[in-house]
């Protein structure tokens, strides 16, 4: 717990520093994290024919995130197309070349694109855009963790994540929703239409968390960190930290776009 707390604070401090520093520091921070996260995703299927091609996906991830910073859709689409072609070429000797190429693309769509959306939120809405996503995810996760420890009795999804409880989830939904509403209020964006964010954002975060847990169960992995590269000691890998935001960021972008804020 002590290690988890200390390194969690360090990770949060670096993230907030880059976020406050400016658009490009945040974009660079996200790019590094996204590249590690994509490689972790491919490593989950280590040794299987469908394992994604990391040396293709990693540079494509960097291009995708920078594409979001530049606001250039052509760069993003071009990186996805190039990755598909590159993965097929790299895996051509395998009978499952199409599977490896598909997994390479899935990693980019699942990890790189959503994290790139946080760069879009920072560029278009400033610090509050990203803080909103962070408060939904971190708030839901933190309140669920402590709520589960204090009141948890009923397993939420025992086959996927045995430690999660229904009681913890409910407390997490409330905590994440309150924090999201507070950020919206501070940014002057708390309106009747925007209430959909604190109402639906935390459930989306829970789904994102369970989805990543399900992937780890599917591939028999305890956490997502790479061997000999525990980037956040006590917390697992990058994927273990950003699992919820991978769904929350696109959700926010869609909702904010519909209600006319983004």
C-alpha positions in Angstrom: 0.0 0.0 0.0 2.8 2.4 0.9 4.6 1.8 -2.5 1.3 2.2 -4.3 0.5 5.5 -2.6 4.0 7.0 -3.1 4.3 6.1 -6.8 0.6 7.0 -7.4 1.4 10.5 -6.1 4.5 10.8 -8.3 2.6 9.7 -11.4 -0.3 12.1 -10.6 2.1 15.0 -9.9 3.9 14.5 -13.3 0.6 14.2 -15.1 -0.8 17.4 -13.6 2.5 19.3 -14.2 2.5 18.4 -17.9 -1.3 19.2 -18.1 -0.8 22.6 -16.5 2.4 23.4 -18.4 0.8 23.4 -21.8 -0.6 21.6 -24.8 2.6 20.2 -26.1 4.0 19.0 -22.7 0.7 17.1 -22.2 0.8 15.8 -25.8 4.4 14.5 -25.2 3.4 13.0 -21.8 0.4 11.2 -23.4 2.5 10.0 -26.4 5.0 8.3 -24.1 2.3 6.7 -22.0 0.3 5.6 -25.1 3.3 4.0 -26.7 4.0 2.0 -23.5 0.3 1.1 -23.2 0.1 -0.1 -26.8 3.1 -2.3 -26.4 1.6 -3.7 -23.1 -1.6 -4.5 -25.0 0.3 -6.5 -27.6 2.3 -8.2 -24.9 -0.9 -9.6 -23.3 -1.1 -12.0 -26.3 2.6 -12.9 -26.0 3.5 -16.0 -27.9 0.1 -16.3 -29.6 -0.3 -16.1 -33.4 -2.6 -13.1 -33.0 0.0 -11.0 -31.1 0.1 -7.5 -32.5 3.3 -6.2 -34.1 4.8 -3.9 -31.5 7.5 -2.3 -33.7 4.7 -1.3 -36.1 2.1 -0.2 -33.6 4.4 1.8 -31.3 5.5 4.4 -33.9 1.9 4.5 -35.3 0.7 5.3 -31.8 3.1 8.3 -31.6 1.9 9.6 -35.0 -1.7 9.2 -34.0 -1.4 11.1 -30.7 0.6 13.9 -32.4 -2.1 13.9 -35.1 -4.7 14.7 -32.5 -2.5 17.5 -31.2 -2.2 18.9 -34.7 -5.9 18.4 -35.4 -5.1 16.6 -38.6 -7.5 13.7 -39.3 -5.5 12.7 -42.3 -2.4 12.0 -40.2 -4.5 9.8 -37.8 -6.2 7.9 -40.6 -2.9 7.5 -42.5 -1.2 6.1 -39.4 -3.9 3.5 -38.9 -3.7 2.5 -42.6 0.1 2.4 -42.6 0.0 0.3 -39.5 -2.4 -2.2 -41.1 -0.2 -2.6 -44.1 3.0 -2.7 -42.1 1.6 -5.4 -39.7 0.5 -7.5 -42.6 3.9 -7.3 -44.2 5.7 -8.0 -41.0 3.6 -11.1 -40.3 3.4 -12.3 -43.8 5.3 -15.5 -43.0 2.7 -16.5 -40.4 -0.5 -18.3 -41.3 -2.2 -15.9 -39.0 -0.9 -12.7 -40.6 -4.4 -11.3 -40.8 -5.0 -11.9 -37.1 -1.7 -10.2 -36.1 -2.6 -7.2 -38.3 -6.1 -7.0 -36.8 -4.7 -7.1 -33.3 -2.2 -4.4 -34.2 -5.1 -2.2 -35.3 -7.2 -3.1 -32.3 -4.4 -1.9 -30.0 -4.3 1.4 -31.8 -8.1 1.9 -31.7 -8.3 0.7 -28.1 -5.3 2.6 -26.6 -3.8 5.2 -29.0 -7.0 6.8 -30.3 -8.7 7.3 -26.9 -5.5 8.7 -25.3 -5.1 10.9 -28.3 -8.6 12.2 -27.5 -7.3 13.5 -24.2 -4.9 15.6 -26.2 -7.8 16.9 -28.2 -9.6 17.8 -25.0 -6.6 19.7 -23.7 -6.2 21.6 -27.0 -9.8 22.6 -27.3 -11.0 23.0 -23.7 -7.8 23.6 -21.8 -7.0 22.0 -18.5 -10.6 21.5 -17.4 -11.3 19.3 -20.4 -8.7 16.7 -19.2 -9.5 17.3 -15.5 -13.1 16.3 -16.2 -12.0 12.9 -17.7 -9.5 12.4 -14.8 -12.0 13.2 -12.1 -14.5 10.8 -13.6 -12.0 8.0 -13.8 -9.8 8.6 -10.7 -12.8 9.6 -8.6 -14.8 6.5 -9.5 -11.8 4.2 -9.0 -10.7 5.7 -5.7 -14.2 5.9 -4.1 -14.9 2.4 -5.3 -11.7 1.1 -3.8 -12.2 2.5 -0.4 -15.9 2.0 -0.4 -15.4 -1.6 -1.3 -12.9 -2.1 1.5 -15.2 -0.6 4.0 -18.6 -1.8 2.9 -18.1 -4.3 0.1 -19.9 -7.7 0.5 -21.5 -8.5 -2.9 -19.1 -9.5 -5.7 -19.6 -7.4 -8.8 -17.9 -9.6 -11.4 -16.2 -12.5 -9.6 -14.9 -14.2 -12.8 -13.4 -11.0 -14.2 -12.3 -9.0 -11.1 -12.9 -10.9 -7.8 -12.1 -8.0 -5.5 -14.7 -5.6 -6.9 -18.0 -5.3 -5.1 -21.4 -3.9 -6.0 -21.3 -1.7 -2.9 -17.9 -0.3 -3.9 -19.1 0.3 -7.4 -22.2 2.3 -6.2 -20.0 4.5 -3.9 -17.6 4.9 -6.9 -20.4 6.0 -9.2 -21.5 8.6 -6.6 -18.0 9.9 -5.9 -17.0 10.1 -9.6 -20.3 11.8 -10.4 -19.9 14.4 -7.7 -16.3 15.2 -8.7 -17.3 15.5 -12.4 -20.1 17.9 -11.5 -17.7 19.9 -9.4 -15.3 20.3 -12.3 -18.1 21.2 -14.7 -19.3 23.8 -12.1 -15.8 25.3 -11.8 -15.5 25.5 -15.6 -18.9 27.2 -15.9 -20.3 24.3 -17.9 -22.7 22.7 -15.4 -26.0 22.9 -17.3 -29.0 20.6 -17.6 -27.7 19.0 -20.8 -24.2 18.5 -19.4 -25.6 16.6 -16.4 -25.4 13.5 -18.6 -21.6 13.6 -18.0 -21.7 13.1 -14.2 -24.6 10.6 -14.6 -23.2 8.4 -17.3 -19.4 9.1 -17.1 -18.8 7.0 -14.0 -20.7 3.9 -15.3 -18.6 4.2 -18.5 -15.5 4.3 -16.4 -16.6 1.1 -14.6 -17.1 -0.6 -18.0 -13.6 0.4 -19.1 -12.1 -1.0 -15.9 -13.9 -4.3 -16.3 -13.1 -4.5 -20.0 -9.3 -4.3 -19.3 -9.7 -6.8 -16.4 -11.5 -9.2 -18.8 -8.7 -8.9 -21.3 -6.1 -9.8 -18.7 -8.2 -12.7 -17.6 -8.5 -13.8 -21.2 -4.8 -13.9 -21.7 -3.9 -15.1 -18.2 -2.1 -11.9 -17.1 -2.2 -10.6 -13.5 -1.4 -7.0 -14.7 -0.3 -5.3 -17.9 3.2 -4.2 -17.0 6.0 -5.4 -19.3 8.6 -7.8 -17.8 11.4 -5.9 -16.2 9.7 -2.6 -16.9 7.2 -1.8 -14.1 6.7 1.8 -15.1 4.4 2.5 -12.1 5.5 0.2 -9.2 2.5 -1.0 -7.2 0.1 -0.1 -9.9 0.8 -2.5 -12.7 1.3 -1.1 -16.1 0.1 1.9 -18.0 -3.0 0.0 -19.2 -3.9 -0.7 -15.6 -3.9 3.0 -14.9 -5.7 4.3 -18.0 -8.2 1.5 -18.5 -11.2 3.6 -17.5 -10.2 6.7 -19.4 -9.9 4.7 -22.6 -13.7 4.7 -22.8 -14.3 7.9 -20.8 -12.3 10.2 -23.1 -14.2 9.3 -26.3 -17.5 9.4 -24.3 -16.7 12.9 -23.2 -15.7 14.0 -26.7 -19.0 12.7 -28.1 -21.2 14.2 -25.4 -19.4 17.5 -25.4 -19.7 17.7 -29.1 -23.4 16.9 -29.1 -24.2 19.6 -26.5 -22.1 22.1 -28.3 -19.2 22.6 -25.8 -16.5 20.9 -27.9 
